Amino acid sequence: MRTADDRKSATEAELLVGQDGLVTVNLRGLLDTHTMGALWRALEEQLRPLIVTSLDVEASQLNFRGSGGLALIRYLKAGGFTPGAKVTVSGLNEELDQILRMVAAEDFESYRAQKRRPLSMAEEVGVSVRSLLRDLREQVAFLGRMSAELAAAIVHPGRLRWREVKRVCIAAGANALPIVSLLSFLVGLIIAFEGARPLAQFGAQIFIADMVGFGAVRELGPMMTAIMLAGRSGASFAAEIGTMKVNEELAALTTMGLDPLRFLAVQRVAAGILLTPMLTVYTMFTGVLGGSLVMMSLGFSWPVIYNEMAARVHLHDIGIGLGKSVVFGAIFSAVGCLRGFQTKEGPIAVGVSATRAVVTSIFLIILADTVFAGVGFILH
């Protein structure tokens, strides 16, 4: 049994340098995918420094295993190691020689990647703006269709596939409880710890309860829940639908007379709208619990903490938080589905769509929260 070293030494190249740039290369041995790399490097090291006008490749003593070795012979014939030289290859059997004759040096060069002219700043701005406007148009069209489908589902609930909605709620919501619990609890701790020292300077550590209550109920609770769901479930929606598009399953649904948006996206958006408020309530509770534990470690009793929160945080604050969560849930689920439908061809397309879904969702969630904050400030 031959080792890897034996296979490498089984192929060799003998270089004969003549006058006026005439070079002969005698190849002998077994050429396959294991030996091609070493032979390629050896020929490159020997031929690159030479000024070659004519190269004769003698391959009568060369044996091929598989088609991998033909890449090296084709590269030699195309002048890859000897640019500008006239190259002849002899000694190949009729079948291999016919294959190589079909590929001329001009053809080989034409298939190489062409260097693109670098775009000017104005051109880059124009391309970016055009891409942004195209994406915005697709988002508006998708939003209109999705709104119409959801309105129809409210009027006729039987149009929804409730088993699929339940499955998505379990996968995206119930299975997310551990990470949501941990992060919201830790954020509650962080808010309380960060506020404890500055407020202690004024003897106002009791107001930590106000900070934790407002933060968990009105702002951080809904937004953190939505961001975690965007990273976990929104990317999953994009990957699932994107994989189906790459595998042409969406085309198969269309062929069968099924609308992919109604069949796939509406269920996921409905699940996102339903599960986000429920998870937000849980996030509010765990965030308040984390902050309360810090206050209890500072010497405050639970009744004092509860009374302070109850005096400052009212039902309309909870309603605002839940209202935000509904909008945020619609955003991350709809964006995830849209990016899935926008998936292009190629091995990295699904990953790109998942990344775009997360980035766009987080941006739109923060933008929507900014709008909520501005409107709330104006109304009060």
C-alpha positions in Angstrom: 0.0 0.0 0.0 1.4 3.4 -1.1 1.6 6.2 1.4 1.0 9.9 0.6 4.8 10.5 0.2 5.0 7.6 -2.3 2.2 9.1 -4.4 3.9 12.5 -4.5 7.2 11.0 -5.7 5.4 8.9 -8.3 5.1 11.9 -10.7 8.1 14.0 -11.8 9.0 16.6 -14.4 12.3 16.8 -16.3 13.2 20.2 -17.7 15.4 20.5 -20.8 16.4 24.1 -21.6 17.7 24.8 -25.1 18.7 27.9 -27.0 16.5 30.8 -28.0 14.0 30.1 -25.3 13.2 26.5 -26.4 12.2 24.4 -23.4 11.1 20.8 -23.2 9.3 19.3 -20.3 9.2 15.5 -19.9 6.4 14.3 -17.6 6.3 10.8 -16.3 4.5 8.9 -13.6 1.0 8.8 -12.2 -1.0 12.1 -12.3 -4.1 12.3 -10.2 -5.6 14.6 -7.6 -3.0 13.6 -5.0 0.1 14.2 -7.1 -1.1 17.2 -9.2 -0.5 19.8 -6.4 3.2 18.9 -5.9 3.8 18.7 -9.7 2.1 22.1 -10.2 4.3 23.8 -7.7 7.4 22.2 -9.1 6.6 23.3 -12.7 5.8 26.8 -11.5 9.0 27.2 -9.6 11.1 26.0 -12.6 9.3 27.7 -15.5 8.4 31.1 -14.1 12.0 32.4 -13.9 12.7 31.4 -17.5 12.2 33.3 -20.7 10.4 30.8 -22.8 9.4 31.3 -26.4 8.5 27.7 -27.2 7.4 25.0 -24.8 7.2 21.3 -25.7 5.4 19.1 -23.2 6.1 15.4 -23.6 3.4 13.3 -21.8 3.8 9.9 -23.4 5.1 8.5 -20.1 2.4 10.1 -18.0 -0.5 8.1 -16.7 -3.8 9.7 -15.7 -6.1 8.6 -12.9 -9.4 10.6 -13.1 -9.8 13.9 -14.8 -8.1 16.1 -12.2 -4.7 16.0 -13.9 -6.1 17.5 -17.1 -6.3 20.9 -15.3 -2.5 21.0 -15.1 -2.1 20.0 -18.8 -4.7 22.5 -19.8 -2.9 25.2 -17.8 0.4 24.4 -19.4 -1.1 24.4 -22.9 -2.8 27.8 -22.2 0.6 29.3 -21.3 -0.2 29.7 -17.7 3.4 29.2 -16.6 4.9 30.6 -19.8 2.9 33.7 -21.0 3.5 34.5 -24.6 5.2 31.2 -25.4 4.1 28.7 -28.1 3.1 25.5 -26.3 2.7 22.1 -27.8 1.6 19.0 -25.9 2.5 15.5 -27.3 2.2 11.9 -26.2 -1.4 12.0 -25.0 -3.9 9.4 -26.1 -6.4 10.4 -28.7 -9.3 10.9 -26.3 -7.4 13.3 -24.0 -5.8 15.1 -26.9 -9.2 15.7 -28.4 -10.5 17.2 -25.1 -7.5 19.5 -24.8 -7.9 20.7 -28.4 -11.4 21.9 -27.6 -9.9 24.4 -25.2 -7.8 27.1 -26.8 -5.7 29.6 -25.0 -8.1 32.4 -26.0 -11.0 30.4 -24.5 -9.1 29.9 -21.3 -8.4 33.6 -21.0 -12.0 34.5 -21.8 -13.3 32.5 -18.9 -11.1 34.2 -16.3 -12.7 36.8 -14.1 -12.4 40.2 -15.5 -11.3 43.1 -13.3 -14.1 45.5 -12.8 -13.5 49.2 -13.0 -13.7 50.7 -9.6 -16.8 52.8 -9.2 -16.6 56.4 -8.4 -18.2 57.9 -5.3 -21.1 59.2 -7.3 -21.7 55.8 -8.9 -21.5 54.0 -5.5 -24.0 56.5 -4.1 -26.3 56.0 -7.1 -26.1 52.2 -6.9 -26.8 52.3 -3.1 -29.8 54.6 -3.5 -31.3 52.6 -6.3 -30.9 49.4 -4.3 -32.4 51.1 -1.3 -35.4 52.3 -3.3 -35.9 48.9 -4.9 -35.9 47.3 -1.5 -38.3 49.9 -0.1 -40.7 49.3 -2.9 -40.6 45.5 -2.3 -41.2 46.1 1.5 -44.2 48.4 0.8 -45.7 45.9 -1.7 -45.1 43.0 0.8 -46.6 45.1 3.6 -49.7 45.8 1.6 -50.3 42.2 0.6 -49.6 41.0 4.1 -52.0 43.5 5.6 -54.7 42.4 3.2 -54.1 38.7 4.0 -54.2 39.3 7.8 -57.4 41.4 7.5 -59.0 38.6 5.6 -57.8 36.1 8.2 -59.4 38.1 11.0 -62.7 38.2 9.1 -62.4 34.5 8.2 -60.2 32.7 10.8 -60.6 29.4 9.0 -58.2 30.7 6.3 -55.3 30.4 8.7 -53.6 27.0 9.2 -53.8 27.1 13.0 -51.7 24.0 13.4 -48.9 25.7 11.6 -49.4 28.8 13.8 -49.2 26.7 16.9 -46.1 25.0 15.7 -44.4 28.3 15.0 -45.5 29.7 18.4 -43.9 26.7 20.1 -40.7 26.8 18.1 -40.3 30.6 18.2 -41.9 31.3 21.6 -42.0 28.5 24.1 -38.5 27.3 23.1 -37.2 30.8 23.5 -38.2 31.0 27.2 -34.8 30.0 28.6 -32.8 32.6 26.8 -35.5 35.3 27.3 -35.6 34.5 31.1 -31.8 34.7 31.5 -31.3 37.9 29.5 -34.3 39.8 30.9 -33.3 38.8 34.5 -29.8 40.0 34.0 -30.9 43.3 32.4 -33.0 43.9 35.5 -30.0 43.3 37.7 -27.9 45.6 35.6 -30.4 48.5 35.7 -30.6 48.2 39.5 -26.9 47.9 40.0 -26.1 50.9 37.7 -28.7 53.1 39.4 -27.9 52.1 43.0 -24.6 54.0 43.4 -25.7 57.4 41.9 -29.0 57.4 43.7 -27.3 56.5 47.0 -25.5 59.9 46.8 -28.9 61.6 47.2 -30.5 59.0 49.5 -32.9 58.1 46.8 -32.3 54.4 46.2 -36.0 53.7 46.5 -36.3 55.1 43.0 -34.5 52.1 41.7 -37.9 50.5 41.7 -39.2 53.3 39.4 -36.3 52.8 37.0 -36.7 49.0 36.9 -40.5 49.2 36.6 -40.5 51.7 33.7 -37.5 50.1 32.0 -39.0 46.6 32.1 -42.6 47.6 31.3 -42.4 50.4 28.8 -39.1 50.1 27.0 -36.6 47.3 27.6 -39.2 44.6 28.0 -40.9 44.9 24.6 -37.7 46.0 22.7 -35.5 43.2 24.2 -38.1 40.6 23.6 -38.4 41.7 19.9 -34.7 41.9 19.3 -34.1 38.4 20.8 -36.9 37.0 18.7 -35.5 38.8 15.6 -32.2 37.2 16.1 -33.6 33.8 16.9 -36.9 33.4 15.1 -36.7 36.1 12.4 -33.5 34.6 11.0 -35.1 31.2 11.2 -38.1 32.4 9.1 -35.8 33.8 6.5 -33.6 30.7 6.4 -36.6 28.3 6.1 -38.3 30.2 3.3 -35.0 31.0 1.6 -34.1 27.3 1.6 -37.4 26.5 0.1 -36.8 29.0 -2.6 -33.3 27.7 -3.4 -34.8 24.2 -3.6 -37.5 25.5 -5.9 -40.2 24.4 -3.4 -41.8 27.9 -3.7 -42.1 27.4 -7.5 -43.7 24.0 -6.8 -46.3 25.6 -4.5 -47.1 28.2 -7.2 -47.4 25.4 -9.8 -49.9 23.7 -7.6 -52.0 26.9 -7.4 -50.9 27.8 -3.8 -49.8 31.4 -3.0 -46.5 31.1 -1.1 -47.3 34.3 0.9 -50.6 33.0 2.1 -49.4 29.4 2.6 -46.2 30.2 4.5 -45.8 33.9 5.5 -49.3 34.7 6.9 -49.0 31.9 9.5 -45.6 33.0 10.7 -46.6 36.7 10.9 -49.8 35.8 12.8 -47.7 33.6 15.2 -45.2 36.5 15.7 -48.0 38.9 16.5 -49.5 36.5 19.0 -46.4 35.2 20.8 -44.5 38.5 21.2 -46.9 40.1 23.7 -47.0 36.9 25.8 -43.2 36.7 25.9 -43.1 40.4 26.6 -45.3 39.9 29.8 -42.9 37.2 30.9 -39.9 39.5 30.1 -41.4 42.3 32.2 -41.9 39.9 35.1 -38.4 38.5 35.1 -36.8 42.0 34.6 -38.7 43.3 37.6 -37.7 40.3 39.6 -34.0 40.8 38.8 -34.2 44.5 39.9 -36.2 43.6 43.0 -33.6 41.1 44.2 -30.9 43.8 44.0 -33.1 46.2 46.0 -33.8 43.5 48.6 -30.0 43.0 48.9 -29.8 46.8 49.6 -32.2 46.4 52.6 -35.6 47.2 51.0 -38.5 44.9 51.8 -40.7 43.4 49.1 -43.8 45.3 50.2 -41.9 48.6 50.0 -40.6 47.7 46.5 -44.1 46.6 45.4 -45.8 49.8 46.7 -43.3 52.0 45.0 -43.7 50.3 41.6 -47.5 50.2 41.9 -47.5 54.0 42.7 -45.4 54.8 39.6 -46.2 52.2 37.0 -49.8 52.1 35.9 -52.0 50.0 33.7 -51.6 52.3 30.7 -47.8 51.8 30.9 -48.3 48.1 30.7 -50.7 48.7 27.8 -48.1 50.8 26.0 -45.5 48.1 26.4 -47.9 45.4 25.1 -48.9 47.7 22.2 -45.3 48.1 21.2 -44.8 44.3 21.4 -47.5 43.7 18.9 -45.9 46.1 16.4 -42.5 44.7 17.1 -43.7 41.1 16.6 -45.3 42.0 13.2 -42.0 43.7 12.2 -39.6 40.9 12.9 -41.8 38.1 11.5 -42.8 40.0 8.4 -39.2 41.1 7.7 -38.0 37.5 8.2 -40.5 36.2 5.7 -39.7 39.0 3.2 -36.0 38.3 3.3 -36.7 34.6 2.8 -38.7 35.4 -0.4 -35.9 37.7 -1.6 -33.3 34.9 -1.3 -31.1 34.7 -4.5 -29.3 31.7 -6.0 -26.0 30.4 -4.7 -24.5 28.5 -1.7 -24.4 31.6 0.6 -27.7 33.1 -0.3 -29.6 31.6 2.6 -27.1 32.9 5.1 -27.2 36.4 3.5 -31.0 36.4 3.8 -30.9 35.4 7.4 -28.3 38.2 8.2 -30.3 40.8 6.3 -33.5 39.7 8.2 -31.8 40.3 11.6 -30.2 43.6 10.7 -33.3 45.0 9.1 -35.6 43.8 11.9 -33.4 45.3 14.7 -33.2 48.6 12.8 -36.9 48.8 12.2 -37.7 47.8 15.8 -35.5 50.6 17.2 -36.9 53.0 14.7 -40.5 52.1 15.7 -39.6 52.5 19.3 -38.2 55.9 18.6 -41.5 56.9 17.0 -43.4 55.6 20.0 -41.2 57.6 22.3 -41.6 60.8 20.3 -45.3 60.5 20.0 -45.6 59.7 23.8 -43.5 62.7 24.6 -45.6 65.0 22.4 -49.0 63.7 23.8 -47.9 64.1 27.4 
